[in-house]
Amino acid sequence: MLKRAIESNKQRKVILKRPTDNFDLSDYQLAILYQPTPKFKTIFLKLKEANKNIFIYTGSKTDWNFLNNNQDYFTKKAINKTEEYTANYNAGYTTFITEDLGFSNFSPVTDFFGDVHFKVPFETLLYQQIGNYKSKEPLVATLEYNNRRVAVFLGENSWRWRMSSKIEKKTFQSYDAFLNKLIQYLASNKHAKMLEVENKNYYYANEQIKITAQYYNANYEFDSKAKLWIIVTNKATKQQIKYPFALQNNTFGVNIANLKSGDYSFSVSDESKKKTIKGSFTVLDYAIEQQFVAANKKGLLALANQNKGLVFYPNQTKKLIKTLLQNKAYVTIQKTKEKITPLIDWKWLLGVIALLLSIEWFVRKYKGYL
């Protein structure tokens, strides 16, 4: 079932090997270990040395004492009694994009009864369900630790799931796509940036500060369900402001307004803070004369054409002067302004005249001319 489902993707090939076979691990991207027993001891050691990603299937033939002691990720206190588990889909799974194929309606898988304990951080894709009881015990889980990716499927007979999906969907495609997403995650050794942030180094105090981000899951698919936050810190005052990102098409963006001039640092992270990117920018005082250091040639030409005007360059000053002198629209205009003021308004002059007349009359009277 695994071979057929995985090879439904024509870019993948599955080679079946026994744990005692001699082969070169460097030829393979991923090892699927089906129901490990002590016969797997050598292969476990080689996989650990090569730091290869692994996918472990367990079931009624698994030796849990061996498995607990030969990997560092999880243990199970299993008793010598098997149990049938149905699957309960975890809608909050975030490692890569998945969908519920109706797992709760699939036939149960079988494994030894017991509690599973993970020693490292992990994420549950499917929970165990016994009858009507929905537990929080993992049935299918994934983890990434020390640059190694691991998945575990705690149950055998999962081939029935592929058949159930075929009956429900009339095709194997849905289940094969689900399994291949899990294989894609495990087979990849790339560690590309899952969070990318874009911003400018400088902004002006009168403009909105726009910062955009891209968030990808472990399969490098854009994750539109991610919740991103940015914390902006003023380096001088240490004052912090927190903003949420909004989804805009296939990009997350945030617009920040009303920041005073100064230097700022910021950190962008998802809600779980698994991925964080830090950066900085400077807000400059707005000076309009510094915004434009060159003439807008295209705009000026358009303005001139629209108004039937002409364009002159700095080396054409003589041509400009000649054009202005010859242009009849620019003729010399002389204006005359006449202001008439009545003499009676000149009070000081009337006073002088009256004084002079009085002096003349007094002199004439004194000399006897009158």
ZISULNOR-V860671 format. One line per field, one symbol per residue. psi: psi as a letter, one per 40 degrees, with the letter a starting at -180 (. if undefined). burial: 1 if it has 9 or more other ideal C-beta (glycine too) atoms within 8 Angstrom, else 0. A space follows every 10 residues. Layout:
psi = ???
burial = ???
//
This chain:
psi = ddddddedhe eihhhhiide ihihdeeidi hhhhgiidee ddddddddde fiiihhhiae ehgdddddee iediihgiif hiihhiihhh eehedihiih efdeeiiiih iiiihhhhei hihhdhiihh behhiehidh iiihhffhhi ihhgiifedd ddddddddee iedddddddd ddddddehei gihehhhhii diiideihhh hiihhiaeef hhgeeihiih hhhhddeehi hhiiiihhbf ihihhhifhi iahiiihhii defdhhhiai ihhiihhdee dheiigdddd ddddddefai hiidefdddd dddddeheeg ihhhhhhhhh hideegdddd dddddddddd ddddddeee.
burial = 0100111110 0101000010 0000100001 1110111001 1011011000 0111111110 0101011001 1011010000 0010111111 0011110000 1111010111 1101010100 0111111111 0000000111 1110000111 1111111101 1111110110 0101110111 1111111100 0001101010 0011100011 1111111111 0010010111 1111100000 0010100000 1111010010 0111111111 0000101011 1111000000 0000000001 1011000000 0000000001 0010000000 0000000000 0000000001 0000000000 1001100000
//
